[in-house]
Amino acid sequence: MSKSRKTVAENHGQKVTSKELATIKRLLKEHTPTADIAKAVGRSLAALRKITFRAGLSLRKKVATTVKKAVKPAAKKGAKKSGKASKRGPILIH
């Protein structure tokens, strides 16, 4: 009964080089899938996540958003309008 052991990568436990970090940043800008970035750098997905988190990078895909116009809720019946002047005069302080 032999159990198969997981293989350990050559760079297991090694520090991330500036060249690897530059490659990761470049591939992130090109919107490369995470699995492909991990292969290109020679690290596992878990290691890539840890590297990017420590470097302050995001693996989330940037989605182009459109600016939505703010829609004001309809005024309630009988509510005072805020733009209307007060019936009272100005407050005088002596």
PyMOL commands that set and color helices and strands:
alter all, ss='L'
color gray80, all
select helices_A, chain A and resi 18-29+34-41+45-55
alter helices_A, ss='H'
color red, helices_A
deselect
rebuild
show_as cartoon
